[in-house]
Amino acid sequence: MKTFWNTLHGVFNSLIEPFTKSETYADLLNKLIMILIYIIVAIIVIKVLNKSIEQFFKLQNRSSHGRKRSVTLTALVKNVVRYVVWFIVLTTILGKFGISVTGLLAGAGVVGLAIGFGAQTIVKDIITGFFIIFENQFDVGDYVKINMNGTPITEGTVQTIGLRSTRIHAYTGELTVLPNSVMSEITNFSISNAKALVEVPIAMDEDVDKVEEKLSDFLATLHSNYYIFVSKPEILGIEDLTGNAYILKVAAETTPNNAVPGSRILRKEIANFLNKEGIKSPAPVMMQYNGQFGQNDNS
């Protein structure tokens, strides 16, 4: 029993002894100062690299689509740089305290393998995020519609793109955070030019050729007045005939995601033009039914 207590007393003294020496505290203070220096240097390095990344992508992309792509890649590269810098700082600090980084990483690999089967969704999200970014499926600022197996999930403007999730700000105000793996079907409205289509009803007694000639001259002026029209709006022809009217169809190519605003502008401008020129719209048809409607007249 005496031997046991002597052993326990020796272990306790070996643990306490380093804290009774001034060299221990001096060494600890030096390590803390070095840690503080590492952190300050890391913050400075990250800020410098972030500025360099912003300048690089700003010079590489000057078009409208290029600027959106620049915002997406800038955010991604900044995140990667931040993770790498802090990882280097962390491993350096651990090394200063005598912790084997190699052994730590080996242990983390074993643990990661053990829990990997339970984190398949996260891995799938990250892989899908890589494909979304590097295949340029959409960028920050694009207006997209997201479906999963044919079922609409959300529609709106892309706010941020991450490796695991994407934030989409809907037109009605709500913010949707989607795991990347659920976005199986993506419709991007901001890549190619859109088409605004408007149907214009004209009274049947109006001369078609004269109306088309006047309307065509008027539509030519809209191209220079509204930036969203890529080219001059044009009359496609008569779309339909009714008992008291013919329907002219007007089309205009617009900048991406501006089909709806373009259609509203066309309707407003064409309505003002028709009123100014005195071109009549079809009058409503009044139908009168007598009291015998639907009754059997055989008597």
PyMOL commands that set and color helices and strands:
alter all, ss='L'
color gray80, all
select helices_A, chain A and resi 2-20+22-60+64-96+101-134+180-182+208-225+259-277
alter helices_A, ss='H'
color red, helices_A
select strands_A, chain A and resi 143-148+151-161+165-170+175-179+185-188+194-203+234-241+245-254
alter strands_A, ss='S'
color yellow, strands_A
deselect
rebuild
show_as cartoon
